[in-house]
Amino acid sequence: MPSNRRTAETEAEPGRTDGPRVLKKYPNRRLYDTRTSSYITLSDVKQMVLEAQTFEVRDAKSGEDLTRSILLQIILEEEGAGMPMFSTQMLAQIIRFYGHTMQGLMGAYLEKNLQGFVEMHKNLSEQTGGLYEGKAFTPEAWTQFMSGQNPVIQNMMSGYLDQSRLLMTQMQEQMQKQAESFFPGMSGFTPPKG
């Protein structure tokens, strides 16, 4: 009697490009790419992120979505590999928001703020003819470039900071409206700043 059990190898559809790329994580901690029918490493997943490929990581047994877990694992490796992006103080502040009533708003604020920064980065790349991509410059050349482009960079940073302030103001207004709907007598309530 033929088995109905499907394995990653039988589910693989080489060359299939519709939908997100599916990676399966096995109990032995190995990742299997169902599109290429091969095992891959965390470095390969990082490369997919850098290339802006759409993918999802699923537990091979349960089908549970493990994408966030794998992305956090990549961040952890990057943070331990040299120049960390997050300071200890920043990580502590983020941790303090877990379980806090502001957790959802904080996540949305960080996401929108990061998107604004990505757009600023894209504009800078376009204005420099693609030279600014992080790896094209040595730290010394980057410093020299920044000093020569000071007004342009200042305008971009000013626009980014203005956008960040606007996001914070919008969040405060949203909080105020929510507070007024929950507590009608608090029409003068102003959420704390910062």
N, C-alpha and C positions, 0 to 999 in steps of 0.2 A: 504494500500500500504506500503510495507516494506521500511524503511529508508535506504538510501545508506550512511548515515553519520556514520563514524567509530570513535569510541572513543578509548582512550588509553587501556581501559579494553578489547575491542574486538580485538585490534591489538596485544595484548600481546601473546607471544608464549612461555609459560613456558618451560624451559629446552632447548630452542634454543640457540646454542652456536656459530653459524657461523656469521661472521661479527662483527662489534663493538657492544657493548651493547648500547642500545638506552634508554636514559632517557628523559622524556618529562617534560617540565616546564610549569606549569599552571599559569594563571593570579593571583591566590591566593598565588603564590610564592612556591607552593609545587612541589616537584620532584617525578615523577612516573617512576619506573623501569619497562620497558616493558618485560624484561626477567623473572622477579620474580612476576610480576603482583602485585606490592605493592608500597606504597609510601615510600620514603627514605628521609634522611636528608643530609645536607651538610657534616656532619661527615662521613656518609656512602660513599659519593663521595670521600672524602679525603682518606678513607680506600682503595677504588678502585685504587686511584693514587698510594698509598703506595704499593699495591700489583701488580702494573704495569698492571692493566687490561685495555683493550682498550675499550673506550666508547665515546659516543658523546651525548651532551645535545641539544635537539631541542625544540623550542617553540611549544607548543601543538597546537596552532591555525595556525600559519604561516609556521611552519617547519624551521624557521630560525635557523642557528647553533649558539648556545649560550655557547658552550664548553669553549671558552676563558674567557667569562664573569664569568662563574662559577668558573673556576680555579683562576681567579683574586680575586674573592670573598673569596676563601679559603686562598689565600696568605694574603689578608687584615686581615682576622681573626687571622691567625698565627702571623702576624706582631704586632698585638695589644695584643696578649695573653701573652707576656713575654719577651723573648730575641729576639728582631728583628734581621733579617739577613741583612737588608738594612739600611745603615746609611742615615740620612737626606741629606747629601752631595751627596751620590751616587744616591738617588732618584731624586734629583734636576738635576744632570748631565744627567740622562736618559731622564727626561722630556725635557731638552734642545735640545735633538736630534730629537724630534718629529717635523716634518715639515722641518727639515734640509735636505740638499742634501745627507748627510751621513747616514740618518736614516736606509736605507736598509742594508748598509754595517755594521753599528753598530749592528743591530739585528743579522746578520750572524756571526759577530765576537763574540758576547756574547754567541750565541748558540754553536759555535764550541769550545769556551773556556770552557763553562760549560760541554760539552761532554768530553773534556779532563780531567776535574776535576772528572767527574763521573768515567772515566776509572782509574784514579789514586786511587779513593776511592775503586773501585773493587779490584785493585791490593793489596792495603793495607789490605783489608778484607781477601783476599786469603793468604797473607803472615802471617797474625796473626791467621790463622785457623778459621776465622769467628768470632773471639772474638770482633773485631772492627766493631760494627754495631751501634755505637752511644749510644745505651741504655744499652749495656753490662757493660759499665764502669761508675763509678761515676766520677765527675770532678776531684777528688783527684787521683783516680786510673788511669784516663786518663793521667794526668800530669806525674805521676810516669812511666807509660808505655812509654810516649813520650820521657822522659829523658833517659830511657834505650835503646830506639830504634833510637836514634838521627842520626846515619849514614844512616840507612835505610830510615828514613823519609826525611832526607836532600837530598838523592839521588832521591827520588820520587818527592819532591818539585822542585828540580833542573830540572828534566826531564819535569815536568809540565810547569815550567816557560820558558824553552827552547821551548817547543811546542807553548806556548802563543806568544813568540817573533817571531817564525816562521810564525804563523798565521798573525801577524801584518805586517811582512815583505811581505808576499804574498798579503795581502790587499793593501799595498802601491804600489807594483808592478802592481797590477791590476788597481789601480787608475791611475798610470802613463801611462799605455797602453791606458786606456780610454781617458785620457787627450790628448795623442798624436793623437788618432784617431779623436777627435773633433777639436783639434787645431794642425795641422801638424807642424807648426813652433815652437812648444814648446817642442822640443825633449829633452831639458835639464831640463824640469820641474820636480821638486821633491816635492811630497806632504808633508805638514808639519808633523812632528813626534809628537805623543802624543796627 
